[in-house]
Amino acid sequence: MASGSGSSNSRSMESRTGRSKQRYNSKGERLVAGVVPLTEDKNYVLLIQSTRRKGWVLPKGGWESDEEITEAAAREAWEEAGISIQIDYDLGDIAESRPPKKSSKDSSKSLYRFYEATVLKEELDWPEKHKRERQWFTYSQAKEALSSRPELLEALTRSTMKR
């Protein structure tokens, strides 16, 4: 976060909507930044409720053209989970493996770049609070919760979270 003011009306973390600045690679894959948000002792991971499907997901979203990918990851953590994070490790690229959504006109696949992060602070108020719950999971609970999302499971597996 740019500003250290910490006030609730701080403009350092703007919530974004739309995909006008969305990045795509040469294969036409949408570039998505995400985090595996862990407690400092690495015993728990924070998952958020998916807005599109039932179940739990890792905070993630589109990497935009006017930001570094780590900034996108931190912004998504804030918008979706209401957390301030410290990025610890780059977990690398993970290709989307599920079939594209039939309902969506945007049938391009996504290429995910996940980062392991330590959660520094959980805010009581955040941009998507009204849409999402957040919950701490152990590794085995998270593995189960993410079982239908192979790319998210891969990010969890690559993390240094305690098993």
DSSP file (Angstrom, degrees, kcal/mol; ACC not computed):
  #  RESIDUE AA STRUCTURE BP1 BP2  ACC     N-H-->O    O-->H-N    N-H-->O    O-->H-N    TCO  KAPPA ALPHA  PHI   PSI    X-CA   Y-CA   Z-CA
    1    1 A M              0   0    0      0, 0.0    12,-0.1     0, 0.0    11,-0.0   0.000 360.0 360.0 360.0 136.5    0.0    0.0    0.0
    2    2 A A        +     0   0    0     10,-0.2     2,-0.4     2,-0.0    11,-0.0   0.959 360.0  53.0 -70.7 -52.9    1.3    3.4   -1.0
    3    3 A S        -     0   0    0      1,-0.1     3,-0.4     2,-0.0     9,-0.1  -0.675  61.2-159.6 -93.0 140.0    0.0    5.5    1.8
    4    4 A G        +     0   0    0     -2,-0.4    -1,-0.1     1,-0.2    -2,-0.0   0.219  64.3 106.1 -97.0  15.0    0.7    4.7    5.4
    5    5 A S        -     0   0    0      1,-0.1    -1,-0.2     2,-0.1     3,-0.1   0.866  61.0-159.8 -66.2 -36.2   -2.1    6.7    6.8
    6    6 A G        +     0   0    0     -3,-0.4    -1,-0.1     1,-0.2     2,-0.1   0.457  37.9 143.0  73.1  -1.8   -4.3    3.7    7.6
    7    7 A S    >   -     0   0    0      1,-0.1     3,-1.8     2,-0.1    -1,-0.2  -0.397  61.6-120.4 -73.1 152.8   -7.4    5.8    7.7
    8    8 A S  T 3  S+     0   0    0      1,-0.3    -1,-0.1    -3,-0.1    -2,-0.1   0.721 112.7  53.8 -68.6 -19.9  -10.6    4.3    6.3
    9    9 A N  T 3  S+     0   0    0      2,-0.0    -1,-0.3     0, 0.0     2,-0.1   0.232  77.9 136.1 -97.2  16.0  -11.0    7.0    3.7
   10   10 A S    <   -     0   0    0     -3,-1.8     3,-0.4     1,-0.1     0, 0.0  -0.406  45.8-154.6 -62.1 134.5   -7.4    6.4    2.4
   11   11 A R        +     0   0    0      1,-0.2     3,-0.3    -2,-0.1    -1,-0.1   0.258  68.2 101.2 -95.4  10.7   -7.4    6.5   -1.4
   12   12 A S  S    S+     0   0    0      1,-0.3     2,-0.7    -9,-0.1   -10,-0.2   0.822  83.2  45.8 -69.8 -28.6   -4.3    4.3   -1.8
   13   13 A M  S    S-     0   0    0     -3,-0.4     2,-0.3   -12,-0.1    -1,-0.3  -0.793  77.0-172.6-117.0  89.3   -6.3    1.2   -2.6
   14   14 A E        -     0   0    0     -2,-0.7     2,-0.3    -3,-0.3    65,-0.1  -0.621  23.5-126.9 -80.3 136.1   -8.9    2.0   -5.1
   15   15 A S        -     0   0    0     -2,-0.3     2,-0.3    63,-0.1    61,-0.0  -0.651  30.2-151.2 -77.4 138.8  -11.4   -0.8   -5.9
   16   16 A R        -     0   0    0     -2,-0.3     2,-0.3     2,-0.0    -1,-0.0  -0.854  14.8-172.5-117.5 149.6  -11.6   -1.4   -9.6
   17   17 A T        +     0   0    0     -2,-0.3     3,-0.2     0, 0.0     0, 0.0  -0.940  47.3  29.7-133.7 159.0  -14.4   -2.6  -11.9
   18   18 A G  S    S-     0   0    0     -2,-0.3     3,-0.1     1,-0.1    -2,-0.0  -0.045  73.4-104.7  82.6 171.4  -14.5   -3.6  -15.5
   19   19 A R  S >  S+     0   0    0      1,-0.1     3,-1.5     2,-0.1    -1,-0.1   0.068  74.1 119.5-125.0  24.1  -11.8   -5.0  -17.7
   20   20 A S  T 3  S+     0   0    0      1,-0.3    -1,-0.1    -3,-0.2    -2,-0.1   0.813  86.9  38.0 -64.0 -28.2  -10.7   -2.1  -19.9
   21   21 A K  T 3  S+     0   0    0     -3,-0.1    44,-2.4     2,-0.1    -1,-0.3   0.257  87.2 139.8-103.9  12.1   -7.1   -2.2  -18.6
   22   22 A Q  B <   -A   64   0A   0     -3,-1.5     2,-0.3    42,-0.2    42,-0.2  -0.273  46.6-134.2 -61.0 136.4   -7.0   -6.0  -18.5
   23   23 A R        -     0   0    0     40,-1.9     8,-2.4     8,-0.4     2,-0.3  -0.722  22.1-176.8 -92.9 143.0   -3.7   -7.6  -19.6
   24   24 A Y  B     -B   30   0B   0     -2,-0.3     6,-0.2     6,-0.2     2,-0.1  -0.958  19.0-130.4-130.8 151.6   -3.6  -10.6  -22.0
   25   25 A N    >   -     0   0    0      4,-2.0     3,-2.1    -2,-0.3     6,-0.0  -0.308  41.0 -85.8 -92.8-175.7   -0.5  -12.5  -23.2
   26   26 A S  T 3  S+     0   0    0      1,-0.3    -1,-0.1     2,-0.1    -2,-0.0   0.725 128.4  56.4 -65.8 -20.9    0.4  -13.4  -26.8
   27   27 A K  T 3  S-     0   0    0      2,-0.1    -1,-0.3     0, 0.0     0, 0.0   0.418 119.9-108.9 -88.3   2.2   -1.7  -16.6  -26.6
   28   28 A G    <   +     0   0    0     -3,-2.1     2,-0.3     1,-0.3    -2,-0.1   0.614  68.5 149.4  82.3  12.1   -4.8  -14.5  -25.6
   29   29 A E        -     0   0    0     79,-0.1    -4,-2.0    81,-0.1     2,-0.3  -0.627  51.3-119.3 -81.6 136.6   -4.8  -15.7  -22.0
   30   30 A R  E     -Bc  24 110B   0     79,-2.6    81,-2.9    -2,-0.3     2,-0.6  -0.597  28.2-129.5 -72.1 129.9   -6.2  -13.3  -19.4
   31   31 A L  E     - c   0 111B   0     -8,-2.4    32,-2.8    -2,-0.3     2,-0.4  -0.739  28.9-172.9 -90.0 122.3   -3.4  -12.6  -16.9
   32   32 A V  E     -Dc  62 112B   0     79,-2.7    81,-2.5    -2,-0.6     2,-0.4  -0.941  11.5-155.6-121.1 133.0   -4.6  -13.1  -13.4
   33   33 A A  E     +Dc  61 113B   0     28,-2.9    28,-2.3    -2,-0.4     2,-0.3  -0.869  23.1 164.6-106.5 139.9   -2.7  -12.2  -10.1
   34   34 A G  E     -Dc  60 114B   0     79,-2.3    81,-1.7    -2,-0.4     2,-0.3  -0.947  23.3-136.6-148.9 169.4   -3.5  -14.0   -6.9
   35   35 A V  E     - c   0 115B   0     24,-2.3    81,-0.2    -2,-0.3    79,-0.0  -0.952  13.1-146.2-130.9 150.5   -2.3  -14.7   -3.4
   36   36 A V  E     - c   0 116B   0     79,-2.7    81,-2.1    -2,-0.3     2,-0.6  -0.893  34.3-154.9-106.0  93.4   -2.1  -17.6   -1.0
   37   37 A P  E     - c   0 117B   0      0, 0.0     9,-2.5     0, 0.0     2,-0.3  -0.617  18.0-179.2 -83.3 116.1   -2.7  -15.5    2.2
   38   38 A L  E     -Ec  45 118B   0     79,-3.3    81,-2.7    -2,-0.6     7,-0.2  -0.740  30.8-109.1-113.5 156.7   -1.2  -17.2    5.3
   39   39 A T    >   -     0   0    0      5,-2.0     3,-1.9    -2,-0.3    81,-0.1  -0.402  45.4-102.1 -70.7 161.8   -0.9  -16.6    9.0
   40   40 A E  T 3  S+     0   0    0      1,-0.3    -1,-0.1    79,-0.2    -2,-0.0   0.846 125.4  50.2 -57.7 -35.4    2.6  -15.7   10.1
   41   41 A D  T 3  S-     0   0    0      1,-0.0    -1,-0.3   121,-0.0   121,-0.1   0.466 109.0-126.8 -83.1  -0.2    3.1  -19.2   11.5
   42   42 A K  S <  S+     0   0    0     -3,-1.9   120,-2.9     2,-0.2    -2,-0.1   0.696  77.8 117.3  64.1  22.1    1.9  -20.7    8.2
   43   43 A N  S    S+     0   0    0    118,-0.2    96,-0.4     1,-0.1     2,-0.3   0.704  70.9  40.1 -88.6 -21.9   -0.7  -22.9    9.9
   44   44 A Y        -     0   0    0     94,-0.1    -5,-2.0    95,-0.1     2,-0.4  -0.957  60.9-157.0-133.8 147.8   -3.7  -21.3    8.3
   45   45 A V  E     -EF  38 137B   0     92,-2.6    92,-2.7    -2,-0.3     2,-0.6  -0.956  21.8-128.9-119.9 141.6   -4.7  -19.9    4.9
   46   46 A L  E     - F   0 136B   0     -9,-2.5     2,-0.3    -2,-0.4    90,-0.2  -0.806  27.7-175.1 -93.9 120.6   -7.5  -17.4    4.3
   47   47 A L  E     - F   0 135B   0     88,-2.8    88,-2.5    -2,-0.6     2,-0.3  -0.803   9.4-149.1-110.3 156.9  -10.1  -18.4    1.7
   48   48 A I  E     -GF  57 134B   0      9,-2.9     9,-3.0    -2,-0.3     2,-0.2  -0.889  26.7 -98.0-123.6 155.2  -12.9  -16.3    0.4
   49   49 A Q  E     -G   56   0B   0     84,-2.4     7,-0.2    -2,-0.3     2,-0.2  -0.512  40.0-119.3 -71.1 134.1  -16.4  -17.2   -0.9
   50   50 A S        -     0   0    0      5,-2.7     5,-0.1    -2,-0.2    -1,-0.1  -0.507  14.8-155.3 -69.4 140.6  -16.6  -17.4   -4.7
   51   51 A T  S    S+     0   0    0     -2,-0.2    -1,-0.1     1,-0.1     3,-0.0   0.777  91.5  41.7 -86.5 -27.4  -19.1  -14.9   -6.1
   52   52 A R  S    S+     0   0    0      2,-0.1     2,-0.3     1,-0.0    -1,-0.1   0.830 122.8  21.7 -89.6 -34.4  -19.8  -16.9   -9.3
   53   53 A R  S    S-     0   0    0      2,-0.1     2,-0.1     1,-0.0    -3,-0.1  -0.754  89.0 -90.8-125.9 170.7  -19.9  -20.4   -7.9
   54   54 A K  S    S+     0   0    0     -2,-0.3     2,-0.2    -5,-0.1    -3,-0.1  -0.493  85.0  36.9 -74.2 154.9  -20.6  -22.1   -4.6
   55   55 A G  S    S-     0   0    0     -2,-0.1    -5,-2.7    -5,-0.1     2,-0.3  -0.478  87.8 -48.3 105.2-171.1  -17.5  -22.7   -2.5
   56   56 A W  E     +G   49   0B   0     89,-0.5     2,-0.3    -7,-0.2    -7,-0.2  -0.772  43.4 174.8-114.1 148.7  -14.2  -21.1   -1.5
   57   57 A V  E     -G   48   0B   0     -9,-3.0    -9,-2.9    -2,-0.3    89,-0.0  -0.898  34.0-101.5-141.2 169.5  -11.4  -19.6   -3.6
   58   58 A L        -     0   0    0     -2,-0.3     2,-0.2   -11,-0.2   -11,-0.1  -0.675  52.8 -92.2 -86.7 150.6   -8.1  -17.8   -3.1
   59   59 A P        +     0   0    0      0, 0.0   -24,-2.3     0, 0.0     2,-0.3  -0.490  69.1 140.2 -64.5 128.4   -8.2  -14.0   -3.7
   60   60 A K  E     +D   34   0B   0     -2,-0.2     2,-0.3   -26,-0.2   -26,-0.2  -0.983  15.9 152.2-163.4 160.5   -7.3  -13.3   -7.3
   61   61 A G  E     -D   33   0B   0    -28,-2.3   -28,-2.9    -2,-0.3    15,-0.1  -0.978  47.5 -40.7 179.4 177.0   -8.2  -11.1  -10.2
   62   62 A G  E     -D   32   0B   0     -2,-0.3     2,-0.6   -30,-0.2   -30,-0.3  -0.203  45.8-131.5 -61.6 138.4   -7.1   -9.4  -13.4
   63   63 A W        -     0   0    0    -32,-2.8   -40,-1.9   -40,-0.2   -32,-0.2  -0.808  30.7-144.8 -87.4 122.4   -3.7   -7.9  -13.7
   64   64 A E  B >   -A   22   0A   0     -2,-0.6     3,-1.4   -42,-0.2   -42,-0.2  -0.551  17.0-116.5 -98.2 159.1   -4.1   -4.4  -15.2
   65   65 A S  T 3  S+     0   0    0    -44,-2.4   -43,-0.1     1,-0.3    -1,-0.1   0.640 108.6  55.3 -67.9 -17.3   -1.9   -2.5  -17.5
   66   66 A D  T 3  S+     0   0    0    -45,-0.1     2,-0.3     2,-0.1    -1,-0.3   0.121 103.3  59.5-105.6  23.0   -1.1    0.3  -15.1
   67   67 A E  S <  S-     0   0    0     -3,-1.4     2,-0.1     4,-0.0    -4,-0.0  -0.983  81.5-106.2-146.4 156.5    0.3   -1.8  -12.3
   68   68 A E     >  -     0   0    0     -2,-0.3     4,-2.1     1,-0.1     3,-0.3  -0.467  39.9-113.5 -73.7 155.4    3.0   -4.3  -11.4
   69   69 A I  H  > S+     0   0    0      1,-0.2     4,-2.2     2,-0.2     5,-0.1   0.856 118.2  53.6 -63.7 -33.6    1.7   -7.8  -11.0
   70   70 A T  H  > S+     0   0    0      2,-0.2     4,-2.3     1,-0.2    -1,-0.2   0.859 107.4  52.1 -67.8 -33.0    2.6   -7.8   -7.3
   71   71 A E  H  > S+     0   0    0     -3,-0.3     4,-2.6     2,-0.2    -2,-0.2   0.898 108.6  50.8 -66.3 -39.9    0.5   -4.6   -6.9
   72   72 A A  H  X S+     0   0    0     -4,-2.1     4,-2.6     2,-0.2    -2,-0.2   0.921 110.1  49.6 -62.3 -43.7   -2.4   -6.4   -8.7
   73   73 A A  H  X S+     0   0    0     -4,-2.2     4,-2.1     1,-0.2    -2,-0.2   0.924 113.6  45.4 -61.5 -45.5   -2.1   -9.3   -6.3
   74   74 A A  H  X S+     0   0    0     -4,-2.3     4,-1.9     2,-0.2    -1,-0.2   0.881 112.5  51.9 -66.4 -38.1   -2.1   -7.0   -3.2
   75   75 A R  H  X S+     0   0    0     -4,-2.6     4,-3.2     2,-0.2     5,-0.2   0.918 110.0  48.4 -64.6 -44.0   -5.0   -5.0   -4.6
   76   76 A E  H  X>S+     0   0    0     -4,-2.6     4,-2.8     2,-0.2     5,-0.6   0.894 108.7  53.9 -64.4 -39.1   -7.1   -8.2   -5.2
   77   77 A A  I  X>S+     0   0    0     -4,-2.1     4,-1.6    -5,-0.2     6,-1.3   0.905 114.3  42.7 -59.3 -41.3   -6.3   -9.4   -1.6
   78   78 A W  I  X5S+     0   0    0     -4,-1.9     4,-1.3     4,-0.2    50,-0.3   0.947 117.4  44.2 -70.1 -49.4   -7.6   -6.0   -0.4
   79   79 A E  I  <5S+     0   0    0     -4,-3.2    49,-1.8     1,-0.2    -2,-0.2   0.918 126.2  29.2 -63.5 -44.5  -10.7   -5.8   -2.6
   80   80 A E  I  <5S+     0   0    0     -4,-2.8    -3,-0.2    -5,-0.2    -1,-0.2   0.828 136.5  20.5 -89.5 -33.8  -11.8   -9.4   -2.2
   81   81 A A  I  <<S-     0   0    0     -4,-1.6    -3,-0.2    -5,-0.6    -2,-0.2   0.538  90.6-125.9-116.9  -9.9  -10.6  -10.4    1.3
   82   82 A G     << +     0   0    0     -4,-1.3    41,-3.4    -5,-0.6     2,-0.4   0.865  62.9 136.2  68.0  35.5  -10.1   -7.1    3.1
   83   83 A I  E     -H  122   0B   0     -6,-1.3     2,-0.5    39,-0.2    -1,-0.2  -0.911  52.1-143.1-121.3 145.2   -6.5   -7.9    4.0
   84   84 A S  E     -H  121   0B   0     37,-2.5    36,-2.9    -2,-0.4    37,-1.5  -0.886  36.1-172.7 -96.0 134.0   -3.2   -6.1    4.0
   85   85 A I  E     -H  119   0B   0     -2,-0.5     2,-0.5    34,-0.2    34,-0.2  -0.838  31.1-141.4-129.7 162.3   -0.4   -8.4    3.0
   86   86 A Q  E     -H  118   0B   0     32,-2.2    32,-2.7    -2,-0.3     2,-0.4  -0.996  30.2-132.6-117.9 121.7    3.3   -8.8    2.7
   87   87 A I  E     +H  117   0B   0     -2,-0.5    30,-0.3    30,-0.2     3,-0.1  -0.625  31.1 170.7 -78.7 127.3    4.3  -10.8   -0.4
   88   88 A D  E     +     0   0B   0     28,-3.0     2,-0.3    -2,-0.4    29,-0.2   0.822  56.4  13.9-104.7 -43.7    6.8  -13.4    0.5
   89   89 A Y  E     -H  116   0B   0     27,-1.6    27,-2.3     3,-0.0     2,-0.7  -0.987  60.5-127.8-141.3 146.6    7.3  -15.7   -2.5
   90   90 A D  E     -H  115   0B   0     -2,-0.3    25,-0.2    25,-0.2     3,-0.1  -0.853  19.9-167.6 -87.9 118.9    6.5  -15.9   -6.2
   91   91 A L  E     -     0   0B   0     23,-2.6    24,-0.2    -2,-0.7    -1,-0.1   0.415  37.2-128.3 -91.7   1.7    4.7  -19.2   -6.7
   92   92 A G  E     -     0   0B   0     22,-0.5    22,-1.5     2,-0.0    -1,-0.2  -0.150  38.7 -35.8  86.5-178.5    5.0  -19.0  -10.5
   93   93 A D  E     -H  113   0B   0     20,-0.2     2,-0.4    -3,-0.1    20,-0.2  -0.584  47.6-170.9 -84.4 142.7    2.6  -19.3  -13.4
   94   94 A I  E     -H  112   0B   0     18,-2.8    18,-2.9    -2,-0.2     2,-0.2  -0.980  17.2-137.9-134.7 120.4   -0.3  -21.8  -13.3
   95   95 A A  E     -H  111   0B   0     -2,-0.4     2,-0.2    16,-0.2    16,-0.2  -0.519  25.7-109.3 -78.8 144.4   -2.4  -22.4  -16.4
   96   96 A E        -     0   0    0     14,-1.9    -1,-0.1    -2,-0.2    13,-0.1  -0.529  34.0-178.1 -70.8 135.5   -6.1  -22.7  -16.1
   97   97 A S        +     0   0    0     -2,-0.2    -1,-0.1     2,-0.1    -2,-0.0   0.558  47.3  95.8-114.5 -10.6   -7.2  -26.2  -16.7
   98   98 A R  S    S-     0   0    0      1,-0.1     3,-0.1     3,-0.0    51,-0.0  -0.475  85.0 -95.7 -81.6 155.9  -11.0  -26.1  -16.4
   99   99 A P        -     0   0    0      0, 0.0    -1,-0.1     0, 0.0     3,-0.1  -0.352  50.3 -94.4 -66.3 148.6  -13.1  -25.8  -19.5
  100  100 A P        -     0   0    0      0, 0.0     2,-0.2     0, 0.0     7,-0.1  -0.244  48.1 -92.9 -62.3 152.6  -14.2  -22.2  -20.4
  101  101 A K        -     0   0    0      5,-0.3     3,-0.2     1,-0.2    -3,-0.0  -0.464  27.6-150.3 -67.9 131.8  -17.6  -21.1  -19.1
  102  102 A K  S    S+     0   0    0      1,-0.2    -1,-0.2    -2,-0.2     5,-0.0   0.871  94.1  54.8 -70.9 -36.0  -20.3  -21.7  -21.7
  103  103 A S  S    S+     0   0    0      3,-0.0     2,-0.3     2,-0.0    -1,-0.2   0.775  94.2  84.9 -69.4 -25.6  -22.4  -18.8  -20.5
  104  104 A S        -     0   0    0     -3,-0.2     0, 0.0     1,-0.1     0, 0.0  -0.569  64.4-153.2 -87.7 138.9  -19.6  -16.3  -20.8
  105  105 A K  S    S+     0   0    0     -2,-0.3     2,-1.3     1,-0.2    -1,-0.1   0.704  88.6  77.9 -77.3 -18.3  -18.8  -14.5  -24.1
  106  106 A D        +     0   0    0      1,-0.2    -5,-0.3     2,-0.0    -1,-0.2  -0.728  56.7 163.9 -89.7  90.8  -15.2  -14.2  -22.8
  107  107 A S        +     0   0    0     -2,-1.3    -1,-0.2    -7,-0.1    -2,-0.1   0.409  29.7 121.9 -93.0   4.1  -14.1  -17.8  -23.5
  108  108 A S        -     0   0    0      1,-0.1   -79,-0.1    -3,-0.1   -80,-0.1  -0.365  62.3-122.2 -67.6 145.8  -10.4  -17.1  -23.2
  109  109 A K        -     0   0    0     -9,-0.1   -79,-2.6     1,-0.1     2,-0.3  -0.312  23.6-121.3 -78.4 169.1   -8.5  -19.1  -20.5
  110  110 A S  E     -c   30   0B   0    -81,-0.2   -14,-1.9    -2,-0.1     2,-0.5  -0.842   7.4-148.8-112.3 151.3   -6.6  -17.4  -17.7
  111  111 A L  E     -cH  31  95B   0    -81,-2.9   -79,-2.7    -2,-0.3     2,-0.3  -0.985  24.0-151.0-116.0 118.8   -3.0  -17.7  -16.8
  112  112 A Y  E     -cH  32  94B   0    -18,-2.9   -18,-2.8    -2,-0.5     2,-0.5  -0.677  15.4-168.1 -94.4 142.2   -2.6  -17.3  -13.0
  113  113 A R  E     -cH  33  93B   0    -81,-2.5   -79,-2.3    -2,-0.3     2,-0.3  -0.961  18.8-168.0-123.5 111.9    0.5  -15.9  -11.2
  114  114 A F  E     -c   34   0B   0    -22,-1.5   -23,-2.6    -2,-0.5   -22,-0.5  -0.737   8.2-162.4-103.4 150.1    0.2  -16.6   -7.5
  115  115 A Y  E     -cH  35  90B   0    -81,-1.7   -79,-2.7    -2,-0.3     2,-0.4  -0.982  20.5-127.5-126.4 138.5    2.2  -15.2   -4.6
  116  116 A E  E     -cH  36  89B   0    -27,-2.3   -28,-3.0    -2,-0.4   -27,-1.6  -0.720  39.5-178.5 -80.4 136.7    2.6  -16.5   -1.1
  117  117 A A  E     -cH  37  87B   0    -81,-2.1   -79,-3.3    -2,-0.4     2,-0.5  -0.975  29.3-130.9-140.2 150.6    1.8  -13.8    1.3
  118  118 A T  E     -cH  38  86B   0    -32,-2.7   -32,-2.2    -2,-0.3     2,-0.6  -0.881  29.7-126.2 -98.0 130.7    1.6  -13.1    5.1
  119  119 A V  E     + H   0  85B   0    -81,-2.7   -79,-0.2    -2,-0.5   -34,-0.2  -0.668  29.6 177.1 -78.3 120.6   -1.5  -11.4    6.3
  120  120 A L  E     +     0   0B   0    -36,-2.9     2,-0.3    -2,-0.6   -35,-0.2   0.793  65.5   3.8 -91.4 -34.3   -0.6   -8.3    8.2
  121  121 A K  E     - H   0  84B   0    -37,-1.5   -37,-2.5     2,-0.0     2,-0.6  -0.984  54.9-146.0-156.7 138.7   -4.0   -7.0    9.0
  122  122 A E  E     - H   0  83B   0     -2,-0.3   -39,-0.2   -39,-0.2     2,-0.2  -0.947  25.6-147.1-105.6 119.3   -7.7   -8.0    8.5
  123  123 A E        -     0   0    0    -41,-3.4     3,-0.1    -2,-0.6    -2,-0.0  -0.539  10.5-141.9 -83.3 151.3   -9.9   -4.9    7.9
  124  124 A L  S    S+     0   0    0     -2,-0.2     2,-0.4     1,-0.2    -1,-0.1   0.735  91.2  42.4 -81.1 -23.5  -13.5   -4.9    9.2
  125  125 A D        +     0   0    0    -43,-0.1    -1,-0.2     4,-0.0    -2,-0.0  -0.985  69.2 155.3-127.2 131.3  -14.6   -3.0    6.1
  126  126 A W    >   -     0   0    0     -2,-0.4     3,-1.8    -3,-0.1     4,-0.3  -0.970  53.0 -95.5-151.7 164.1  -13.5   -3.8    2.5
  127  127 A P  T 3  S+     0   0    0      0, 0.0     3,-0.3     0, 0.0   -47,-0.1   0.822 120.7  33.1 -54.2 -39.9  -14.8   -3.3   -1.1
  128  128 A E  T >> S+     0   0    0    -49,-1.8     4,-1.8   -50,-0.3     3,-1.5   0.135  80.3 117.5-106.3  21.9  -16.4   -6.7   -1.5
  129  129 A K  T <4 S+     0   0    0     -3,-1.8    -1,-0.2     1,-0.3     3,-0.1   0.868  75.4  53.4 -54.3 -40.9  -17.5   -7.3    2.1
  130  130 A H  T 34 S+     0   0    0     -3,-0.3    -1,-0.3    -4,-0.3    -2,-0.1   0.680 115.7  40.3 -71.1 -17.0  -21.1   -7.4    1.1
  131  131 A K  T <4 S+     0   0    0     -3,-1.5     2,-0.4     1,-0.1    -2,-0.2   0.678 114.2  46.8-102.1 -22.4  -20.4  -10.1   -1.5
  132  132 A R     <  -     0   0    0     -4,-1.8     2,-0.3    -3,-0.1    -1,-0.1  -0.937  54.5-154.0-133.6 143.1  -17.9  -12.4    0.2
  133  133 A E        -     0   0    0     -2,-0.4   -84,-2.4   -83,-0.1     2,-0.4  -0.750  19.3-151.3 -97.7 158.6  -17.2  -14.2    3.4
  134  134 A R  E     +F   48   0B   0     -2,-0.3     2,-0.3   -86,-0.2   -86,-0.2  -0.976  16.2 176.7-129.2 148.2  -13.7  -14.9    4.4
  135  135 A Q  E     -F   47   0B   0    -88,-2.5   -88,-2.8    -2,-0.4     2,-0.3  -0.995  28.8-120.4-153.7 142.1  -12.6  -17.8    6.6
  136  136 A W  E     -F   46   0B   0     -2,-0.3     2,-0.3   -90,-0.2   -90,-0.2  -0.668  33.6-172.3 -84.0 137.8   -9.3  -19.3    7.9
  137  137 A F  E     -F   45   0B   0    -92,-2.7   -92,-2.6    -2,-0.3     2,-0.1  -0.944  22.8-125.0-128.3 148.2   -8.6  -23.0    6.9
  138  138 A T     >  -     0   0    0     -2,-0.3     4,-2.7   -94,-0.2     5,-0.2  -0.380  43.9 -98.1 -75.6 171.1   -6.0  -25.5    7.8
  139  139 A Y  H  > S+     0   0    0     23,-0.4     4,-2.8   -96,-0.4     5,-0.2   0.937 125.0  46.2 -58.5 -48.4   -4.1  -27.1    4.9
  140  140 A S  H  > S+     0   0    0      1,-0.2     4,-1.8     2,-0.2    -1,-0.2   0.886 113.9  48.7 -66.1 -36.8   -6.2  -30.2    4.8
  141  141 A Q  H  > S+     0   0    0      2,-0.2     4,-2.6     1,-0.2    -1,-0.2   0.917 113.9  46.6 -65.2 -42.7   -9.5  -28.1    5.0
  142  142 A A  H  X S+     0   0    0     -4,-2.7     4,-2.3     2,-0.2    -2,-0.2   0.892 108.9  54.8 -67.1 -39.6   -8.3  -25.8    2.2
  143  143 A K  H  < S+     0   0    0     -4,-2.8    -1,-0.2    -5,-0.2    -2,-0.2   0.917 112.2  44.2 -59.3 -43.3   -7.2  -28.7    0.1
  144  144 A E  H >< S+     0   0    0     -4,-1.8     3,-1.3     1,-0.2     4,-0.2   0.924 112.9  50.9 -65.0 -46.3  -10.7  -30.1    0.4
  145  145 A A  H 3< S+     0   0    0     -4,-2.6   -89,-0.5     1,-0.3     3,-0.3   0.811 115.8  41.8 -63.9 -30.7  -12.4  -26.7   -0.2
  146  146 A L  T >< S+     0   0    0     -4,-2.3     3,-2.4     1,-0.2     7,-0.4   0.285  80.2 112.2 -98.7  10.0  -10.3  -26.1   -3.4
  147  147 A S  T <  S+     0   0    0     -3,-1.3    -1,-0.2     1,-0.3    -2,-0.1   0.756  76.6  50.8 -60.0 -26.6  -10.6  -29.6   -4.8
  148  148 A S  T 3  S+     0   0    0     -3,-0.3    -1,-0.3    -4,-0.2    -2,-0.1   0.429 102.5  65.8 -90.7   2.8  -12.7  -28.6   -7.7
  149  149 A R    X>  -     0   0    0     -3,-2.4     4,-2.4     1,-0.1     3,-0.9  -0.753  62.1-177.6-124.6  84.1  -10.3  -25.8   -8.7
  150  150 A P  H 3> S+     0   0    0      0, 0.0     4,-2.2     0, 0.0    -1,-0.1   0.808  81.4  53.2 -55.6 -35.2   -7.0  -27.4   -9.8
  151  151 A E  H 3> S+     0   0    0      2,-0.2     4,-1.5     1,-0.2     5,-0.1   0.856 112.2  44.7 -71.2 -32.4   -5.2  -24.2  -10.5
  152  152 A L  H <> S+     0   0    0     -3,-0.9     4,-2.2     2,-0.2    -1,-0.2   0.871 112.2  52.2 -75.4 -37.8   -6.0  -22.9   -7.0
  153  153 A L  H  X S+     0   0    0     -4,-2.4     4,-2.6    -7,-0.4    -2,-0.2   0.887 107.4  53.5 -62.2 -39.9   -5.1  -26.2   -5.4
  154  154 A E  H  X S+     0   0    0     -4,-2.2     4,-2.2    -5,-0.2    -1,-0.2   0.906 107.4  50.5 -62.0 -42.4   -1.7  -26.1   -7.3
  155  155 A A  H  X S+     0   0    0     -4,-1.5     4,-0.9     2,-0.2    -2,-0.2   0.919 111.6  48.2 -61.9 -43.4   -1.0  -22.6   -5.8
  156  156 A L  H >< S+     0   0    0     -4,-2.2     3,-0.7     1,-0.2     5,-0.3   0.922 111.2  50.7 -61.5 -44.4   -1.8  -23.9   -2.3
  157  157 A T  H 3< S+     0   0    0     -4,-2.6    -1,-0.2     1,-0.2    -2,-0.2   0.856 108.2  52.3 -63.1 -36.7    0.5  -27.0   -2.9
  158  158 A R  H 3< S+     0   0    0     -4,-2.2    -1,-0.2    -5,-0.2    -2,-0.2   0.685  93.9  94.2 -73.5 -17.3    3.3  -24.8   -4.1
  159  159 A S  S << S-     0   0    0     -4,-0.9    -3,-0.0    -3,-0.7   -44,-0.0  -0.211  84.0-121.6 -73.0 166.8    3.1  -22.6   -0.9
  160  160 A T        +     0   0    0      2,-0.0    -1,-0.1     3,-0.0     3,-0.1   0.159  61.3 144.4 -93.4  18.4    5.2  -23.2    2.2
  161  161 A M        -     0   0    0     -5,-0.3     2,-0.2     1,-0.1  -118,-0.2  -0.260  61.1-100.0 -57.5 142.0    2.1  -23.6    4.3
  162  162 A K              0   0    0   -120,-2.9   -23,-0.4     1,-0.2    -1,-0.1  -0.473 360.0 360.0 -67.5 129.9    2.4  -26.2    7.0
  163  163 A R              0   0    0     -2,-0.2    -1,-0.2   -24,-0.1   -23,-0.1   0.428 360.0 360.0 -89.3 360.0    0.8  -29.5    6.0
